[in-house]
């Protein structure tokens, strides 16, 4: 079941009354929503609705929340975050040939105080307006920080904060210096604070007041400063985004309007693409790639900074509290077999990052397929044929951004069973999984669960390394779901937090990575290549090396 707050969000949107023609998602569902099973071509759809939008099918059962803190992790940021909103610091989504990096957003510059490294000065961009016409300035920025860090502010909402706070674990708040300068304060020195600031999406205080100071109403009528404006939201059906022709970054004014269509089932997404009901689909099933190419569709992929993992519980009731069991599990998995399962759309993982990453370092434990050594380690830990390891894993059926979550889980389950680890799955939708994940392994909802299957982001040094493994960053402040604690890792992370030059930071994170691969607090599986498919008439679709995609350049 989805969180209660979503129930309010899913009430009929006032915007939906503006819709007068059957929408494409309804057509796709056909008789399941009581409509005739008619297939519209792109031309017919444009004639019926007066729209020539680019239609983007996401691997979600619903539109992620639009209140500046999307559910569904970075999957939600892709369609309902950076489309509508800006951060003070943004991500470069314009290039495919290099990893995405931080770029100025609503802040033109940022710098750490030379005398107090817990204070970051941000110079804000002038002349920017929210979609509702109200101005962006320091007051608007501080209002947004207060919505997260000031429990006494009227805009503070615990359900919304729960979706945002774990990405801002080092941030303590912000203060105004002048109309276009603010200081962001951190709890401790942290060279990685700019990465965290990028995940605070800036919403309009004026629009929040206009809808009655009610976040549930803001969900249906959001306002940001981003490249797209929301013109219509029909929950579980579509999100219509119009070009923001007044966008402050003139190079990124969108070429087309975009309609986001949630289709959780992979086969249904591909069917919608083949029938002309959508133009772009994410998370393409590997077994569909060859036939799509043969039929004239474009299939695009790029390195995605992510690794498919099982986040392991290290609590006393978990078999994975023993390093020998964790290493045995990692030696049991045939990662090359997983890559073949993906028909070339994935590569075997050697660590959290690829070996060519400056963060890889020199781990001593080598991830490899060695079931005999795995059995020896289990025996040393007291397990064997008459005392098999029993464990339960939380798994999402779809929506995680992984192309084959269930086949991968079953493949891994079979590998583990062969060495003496029996896995039971608890399968839920991804929003439910992510809600449970944010509560941690000690939460009542996690009783009996020893691992969570999901992709871990490695686009920046904070998202997995810092907030995932530092002892103190357990939920809700961080995402150390399994309550991992290693003094050597904590010490290495402290060094990284004080490494304020890029070269020093890379070196420090490489040391962190070495320690983590040797201690394997995760079951590390593979890196997928993030396949998207588009119709032949889609032009200029940029797929950066990121969790996010660029919808501003795309056109028909």
C-alpha positions in Angstrom: 0.0 0.0 0.0 1.3 3.5 -0.8 1.7 6.0 1.9 -1.4 7.8 3.2 -0.2 11.1 1.8 -0.5 9.7 -1.6 -4.1 9.0 -1.1 -4.7 12.7 -0.9 -2.5 13.3 -3.9 -4.5 10.8 -5.9 -7.8 12.6 -5.6 -9.1 13.9 -8.9 -6.9 16.8 -10.0 -8.8 20.1 -10.8 -6.7 20.2 -14.0 -8.3 16.9 -15.2 -11.6 18.7 -15.9 -9.8 20.5 -18.7 -9.3 17.2 -20.6 -12.0 16.6 -23.2 -10.5 13.9 -25.4 -9.6 10.3 -24.5 -6.0 10.2 -23.3 -3.4 7.8 -24.7 -2.9 6.0 -21.4 -6.7 5.3 -21.2 -6.5 4.0 -24.8 -3.6 1.8 -23.9 -5.5 0.3 -21.0 -8.5 -0.1 -23.2 -11.3 -2.2 -21.6 -9.7 -2.1 -18.2 -11.0 1.5 -17.9 -14.1 1.0 -19.9 -12.9 2.5 -23.1 -12.9 0.9 -26.5 -9.6 -0.6 -27.5 -8.6 2.0 -30.1 -5.0 2.6 -31.1 -4.2 6.2 -32.1 -1.3 6.9 -34.4 0.7 10.0 -33.6 -1.1 12.0 -36.3 -4.6 11.0 -35.1 -3.6 11.8 -31.5 -2.5 15.3 -32.5 -5.7 15.8 -34.4 -7.8 14.5 -31.5 -6.1 16.6 -28.8 -4.5 19.5 -30.6 -1.2 18.4 -29.1 2.1 17.5 -30.7 3.9 16.7 -27.5 6.7 14.3 -27.1 5.2 11.4 -25.1 7.5 9.8 -22.5 6.5 6.5 -20.9 8.1 6.0 -17.4 8.4 2.7 -15.6 6.1 3.8 -12.7 2.5 3.0 -11.9 1.8 6.7 -11.1 3.2 10.2 -11.6 5.8 10.8 -8.9 4.8 13.6 -6.5 5.2 17.2 -7.8 5.9 19.0 -4.5 9.7 19.3 -5.0 10.5 16.0 -3.4 9.5 13.3 -5.8 8.9 9.8 -4.5 10.6 6.9 -6.2 14.2 8.2 -5.6 16.1 9.4 -8.7 13.5 7.8 -10.9 11.1 10.4 -9.7 13.6 13.2 -10.1 13.9 12.3 -13.8 10.3 13.0 -14.7 8.8 15.1 -11.8 11.9 16.8 -10.5 14.4 18.5 -12.8 11.7 18.9 -15.5 9.7 21.4 -13.3 12.2 22.6 -10.8 15.8 23.8 -10.5 18.2 23.3 -7.7 20.4 26.0 -6.5 23.0 23.8 -8.1 22.1 21.7 -11.1 23.5 18.8 -13.1 25.0 19.0 -16.5 22.6 17.0 -18.7 23.9 18.3 -22.1 26.7 15.8 -22.7 26.8 12.1 -23.5 30.6 11.6 -23.6 31.5 12.3 -20.0 30.0 11.9 -16.5 27.5 14.5 -15.4 28.9 17.1 -13.1 27.6 19.9 -11.0 26.8 23.2 -12.8 25.3 26.5 -11.7 21.5 26.5 -11.3 19.6 29.1 -9.3 23.0 29.9 -7.7 25.5 31.3 -10.0 28.4 30.3 -7.8 29.2 28.6 -4.5 32.3 28.7 -2.2 33.3 27.4 1.2 34.3 29.9 3.8 38.1 29.8 4.2 37.8 30.4 7.9 34.8 28.3 8.7 34.3 25.2 6.4 30.8 24.7 7.7 29.6 27.8 5.8 29.0 27.9 2.1 28.2 31.2 0.4 25.9 31.0 -2.6 25.4 33.9 -5.0 21.9 33.7 -6.4 20.8 34.3 -10.0 19.0 37.5 -10.7 16.0 38.0 -12.9 14.5 34.5 -12.4 10.7 34.1 -11.9 8.7 31.1 -10.8 6.0 29.7 -13.2 3.4 31.7 -11.3 5.2 34.9 -12.0 6.6 35.5 -8.5 10.3 36.4 -8.2 13.1 34.0 -7.1 15.4 35.6 -4.5 17.1 34.9 -1.2 13.7 35.0 0.6 12.4 32.3 -1.6 15.5 30.2 -1.1 15.4 30.5 2.7 11.7 29.6 2.7 12.6 26.4 0.9 15.4 25.6 3.4 13.0 26.3 6.3 10.4 23.9 4.8 12.9 21.1 5.5 15.0 22.3 8.5 12.6 24.5 10.5 9.9 22.4 12.2 8.2 25.6 13.4 7.8 27.0 9.9 4.2 26.8 8.6 5.5 25.1 5.4 7.1 22.2 7.2 5.4 18.9 6.4 6.8 15.7 7.9 5.7 13.5 4.9 7.4 15.8 2.4 10.5 16.2 4.6 10.8 12.4 4.8 11.3 12.3 1.0 14.0 14.9 1.0 15.9 15.0 4.3 18.1 11.9 3.7 19.7 13.6 0.7 20.6 16.6 2.8 22.1 14.9 5.8 25.0 17.3 6.3 22.9 20.5 5.8 21.8 22.3 8.9 19.9 25.2 7.4 20.5 28.5 5.6 20.5 32.2 6.4 20.0 35.3 4.2 22.9 37.7 3.6 21.2 40.0 1.1 18.5 39.7 -1.6 20.7 37.6 -3.8 23.2 36.0 -1.3 22.7 33.2 1.2 24.9 31.1 3.4 24.2 27.4 3.7 25.3 25.9 7.0 26.4 22.3 7.4 26.5 20.2 10.6 30.2 19.5 10.2 32.8 20.3 7.5 31.7 18.5 4.3 33.4 19.0 1.0 30.5 17.1 -0.6 27.8 19.6 0.5 27.3 21.0 -3.0 26.1 17.6 -4.2 23.6 17.5 -1.4 22.4 21.0 -2.2 21.6 19.9 -5.8 18.9 17.7 -4.5 16.9 20.5 -2.8 14.5 21.5 -5.6 13.2 25.1 -5.2 9.5 25.5 -5.2 7.4 28.7 -5.3 6.4 30.1 -1.8 3.9 32.4 -3.5 2.2 29.4 -5.2 2.1 27.5 -1.9 0.3 30.5 -0.3 -2.0 30.8 -3.3 -3.3 27.2 -2.9 -4.0 27.8 0.8 -0.7 26.7 2.4 -1.6 23.1 1.6 1.0 20.7 0.1 -1.7 18.3 -1.1 -3.2 21.1 -3.2 0.3 22.2 -4.3 0.7 18.7 -5.7 -2.0 19.4 -8.3 -0.9 23.0 -9.1 2.9 23.1 -8.6 5.2 25.9 -9.6 8.9 26.0 -9.9 11.5 27.8 -12.1 12.4 24.8 -14.3 12.3 24.4 -18.1 8.7 23.0 -18.1 5.5 24.2 -16.6 2.7 21.8 -15.4 -0.4 22.3 -17.4 -2.4 19.2 -16.4 -2.0 16.3 -14.0 -4.3 13.3 -14.1 -3.0 10.9 -11.4 -2.1 7.4 -12.6 -2.6 8.6 -16.2 -0.5 11.5 -17.4 1.4 14.7 -16.6 1.4 17.4 -19.3 4.4 19.7 -19.3 4.5 22.8 -21.4 7.6 24.7 -22.6 8.7 27.4 -20.2 9.5 30.0 -22.9 10.8 32.4 -20.2 13.3 29.9 -18.8 16.4 31.7 -17.5 18.8 29.3 -19.3 18.0 30.3 -22.9 20.1 27.3 -24.3 17.7 24.9 -22.5 14.3 26.3 -23.4 12.5 23.1 -24.4 12.0 22.3 -28.1 8.6 20.6 -27.4 6.0 20.1 -24.8 6.2 16.7 -23.1 3.5 14.4 -21.8 4.7 11.9 -19.2 2.8 8.6 -19.1 3.2 6.1 -16.3 3.3 2.5 -17.5 4.8 0.2 -14.9 4.7 -3.0 -17.0 7.7 -3.3 -19.4 5.8 -5.1 -22.0 3.0 -2.6 -22.0 5.5 0.2 -22.4 7.0 -1.5 -25.5 3.6 -2.2 -26.9 2.7 1.5 -26.5 5.9 2.5 -28.3 5.2 0.0 -31.2 1.6 1.2 -31.6 2.6 4.9 -31.7 1.0 5.8 -28.4 4.3 7.0 -26.9 7.5 8.3 -28.4 10.1 7.5 -25.7 10.2 4.6 -23.2 12.7 4.1 -20.4 14.0 0.9 -18.9 13.8 -1.2 -22.1 13.7 -5.0 -21.6 16.8 -6.5 -23.1 14.9 -9.1 -25.0 13.1 -6.4 -26.9 16.1 -4.5 -28.1 16.9 -6.5 -31.2 13.3 -6.6 -32.5 12.8 -2.9 -31.8 16.0 -2.0 -33.8 14.8 -4.4 -36.6 11.5 -2.5 -36.7 13.1 0.9 -37.1 13.0 2.1 -33.6 16.0 3.8 -32.0 17.6 2.2 -29.0 19.9 4.3 -27.0 22.1 3.5 -24.0 24.8 5.1 -22.0 26.8 4.4 -18.8 24.5 5.0 -15.9 26.2 5.8 -12.6 24.5 3.0 -10.7 25.1 -0.5 -9.4 22.4 -3.2 -8.8 22.8 -4.4 -5.2 21.2 -6.1 -2.3 21.6 -3.8 0.7 22.3 -6.2 3.5 21.1 -5.9 7.1 23.9 -6.1 9.7 21.6 -6.4 12.6 22.0 -9.3 15.1 19.2 -11.4 13.6 20.7 -11.2 10.1 23.0 -13.9 8.7 24.9 -11.2 6.9 26.3 -9.8 10.1 29.1 -12.3 9.5 31.7 -11.1 6.9 32.2 -14.7 5.8 28.6 -15.0 4.8 28.7 -11.7 3.0 31.8 -12.7 1.1 30.3 -16.1 0.3 27.2 -14.6 -1.1 29.3 -12.3 -3.3 31.4 -15.2 -4.5 28.2 -17.2 -5.4 26.9 -14.9 -8.0 27.7 -15.4 -11.7 27.9 -11.8 -12.8 28.9 -12.6 -16.3 25.7 -14.7 -16.5 23.7 -11.7 -15.3 25.2 -9.6 -18.1 24.3 -12.3 -20.7 20.8 -12.3 -19.3 20.7 -8.6 -20.3 21.7 -9.3 -23.9 24.7 -7.0 -23.6 22.8 -4.2 -21.8 24.7 -4.7 -18.6 28.2 -5.4 -17.4 29.5 -7.4 -14.4 30.3 -5.3 -11.4 33.8 -5.4 -9.9 32.8 -3.0 -7.2 30.4 -0.1 -6.6 32.0 1.8 -9.5 33.7 0.7 -12.7 37.4 -0.2 -12.6 38.2 2.9 -14.7 36.6 5.2 -12.1 39.0 7.4 -10.1 37.1 6.2 -7.1 37.8 2.4 -7.6 41.1 2.2 -5.7 42.8 -1.1 -5.0 40.4 -3.5 -3.2 42.0 -6.8 -2.0 38.8 -8.8 -2.2 38.0 -9.6 -5.8 34.4 -10.0 -6.9 34.3 -13.1 -8.9 32.3 -16.3 -9.5 33.8 -18.9 -7.1 31.1 -21.2 -5.6 33.6 -23.6 -4.1 35.3 -20.8 -2.1 31.8 -19.6 -1.2 30.9 -23.0 0.3 34.1 -23.0 2.3 33.4 -19.6 3.8 29.8 -20.7 4.8 31.3 -23.8 6.4 33.7 -21.6 8.4 30.7 -19.5 9.5 28.9 -22.7 10.8 26.6 -23.3 7.9 26.3 -26.4 5.7 23.9 -28.9 4.1 22.0 -29.5 7.4 22.1 -25.8 8.4 21.4 -23.7 5.4 21.2 -19.9 5.6 17.6 -18.7 5.5 17.0 -15.1 4.5 14.2 -12.8 3.1 14.8 -10.1 0.6 12.5 -7.1 -0.2 12.1 -6.7 -4.0 10.2 -4.4 -6.3 8.4 -5.9 -9.2 9.1 -2.8 -11.4 9.8 1.0 -11.2 13.4 0.7 -9.8 14.9 1.6 -13.2 16.3 -1.9 -13.5 15.3 -3.7 -16.8 14.8 -7.2 -15.4 14.3 -7.0 -11.6 12.5 -10.3 -11.2 14.6 -12.4 -13.6 17.8 -11.0 -12.0 16.4 -11.8 -8.5 15.5 -15.3 -9.5 19.0 -15.8 -11.2 20.7 -14.6 -8.0 18.4 -16.7 -5.8 19.4 -19.8 -7.8 23.1 -19.0 -7.5 22.8 -18.5 -3.7 20.8 -21.7 -3.3 23.6 -23.6 -4.9 26.0 -22.8 -2.1 23.5 -23.1 0.7 21.7 -19.8 1.0 17.9 -20.0 0.7 16.2 -16.7 -0.3 12.6 -15.9 0.1 11.3 -12.7 -1.7 8.8 -10.2 -0.5 7.6 -8.5 -3.7 6.1 -5.0 -3.6 5.8 -2.0 -5.9 8.8 0.3 -6.0 7.2 3.2 -4.1 6.3 0.9 -1.3 9.8 -0.5 -1.3 11.4 2.9 -1.2 9.1 4.0 1.6 10.1 0.9 3.6 13.7 1.4 2.7 13.7 5.0 4.1 12.6 3.6 7.5 15.6 1.3 7.9 16.2 -2.4 8.9 15.1 -1.7 12.5 11.6 -0.5 11.5 8.7 -2.8 12.3 7.9 -3.0 8.5 11.3 -4.6 8.0 10.8 -7.4 10.6 12.3 -10.6 9.1 13.8 -8.9 6.1 17.6 -9.2 5.8 18.2 -7.3 2.5 16.6 -4.9 0.0 17.1 -5.2 -3.7 17.5 -1.9 -5.5 20.0 0.1 -7.7 22.5 2.2 -5.7 23.4 5.6 -7.3 27.1 6.4 -7.6 26.8 9.6 -9.6 28.2 11.5 -6.7 30.2 10.6 -3.6 27.4 11.3 -1.2 24.4 9.3 -2.5 25.8 5.9 -1.7 29.2 6.2 0.0 28.6 8.8 2.6 24.9 8.6 3.4 24.8 4.8 2.8 27.7 3.7 5.1 28.6 6.3 7.7 27.6 4.8 11.1 25.5 7.8 12.2 23.6 8.2 8.9 20.9 5.7 9.6 17.3 6.5 8.6 15.7 8.9 8.6 18.8 11.2 8.4 20.6 9.0 5.9 20.2 5.8 4.0 22.3 3.4 6.0 19.4 0.9 5.9 21.4 -2.1 7.2 23.0 -0.2 10.1 26.5 -0.8 8.8 29.2 0.4 11.1 33.0 0.2 10.4 35.4 2.6 12.2 37.8 2.4 9.3 35.1 3.4 6.8 34.0 6.2 9.1 37.5 7.5 9.4 38.0 7.4 5.6 34.7 9.2 5.0 35.8 11.9 7.5 38.9 12.4 5.4 36.7 12.7 2.3 34.5 15.3 3.9 37.5 17.4 4.6 39.0 17.0 1.1 38.0 20.4 -0.4 40.0 20.0 -3.7 38.7 17.7 -6.4 41.9 15.6 -6.6 41.9 15.1 -2.8 38.3 14.1 -2.8 38.8 11.5 -5.5 41.7 10.0 -3.6 39.7 9.9 -0.4 36.7 8.3 -2.0 38.9 5.6 -3.6 40.1 4.6 -0.1 36.4 4.4 1.0 35.7 2.2 -2.0 38.6 -0.1 -1.2 37.3 -0.7 2.3 33.8 -1.2 1.2 34.6 -3.8 -1.4 36.7 -5.7 1.1 34.0 -5.6 3.7 31.1 -6.1 1.2 28.1 -4.7 3.2 26.1 -5.1 -0.1 25.7 -8.0 -2.4 27.1 -6.3 -5.5 25.7 -7.5 -8.9 26.1 -5.5 -12.1 26.0 -2.1 -13.9 23.2 -1.7 -16.4 23.6 0.4 -19.5 20.3 2.3 -19.1 18.6 1.5 -22.4 15.9 3.8 -23.8 13.9 3.4 -27.0 12.4 6.1 -29.2 10.3 6.2 -32.3 12.2 6.9 -35.5 11.0 10.4 -35.7 12.4 11.5 -32.3 15.2 13.9 -32.7 18.0 15.2 -30.4 17.3 13.0 -27.5 20.3 13.5 -25.2 21.0 10.6 -22.9 23.7 11.8 -20.5 25.9 9.6 -18.2 23.4 10.2 -15.4 20.3 8.9 -13.6 18.5 11.8 -15.3 17.7 12.4 -19.0 17.5 15.6 -21.0 14.0 16.3 -22.2 14.6 19.9 -23.2 16.4 19.1 -26.4 14.1 16.5 -27.8 11.6 17.0 -30.6 9.6 15.2 -33.2 
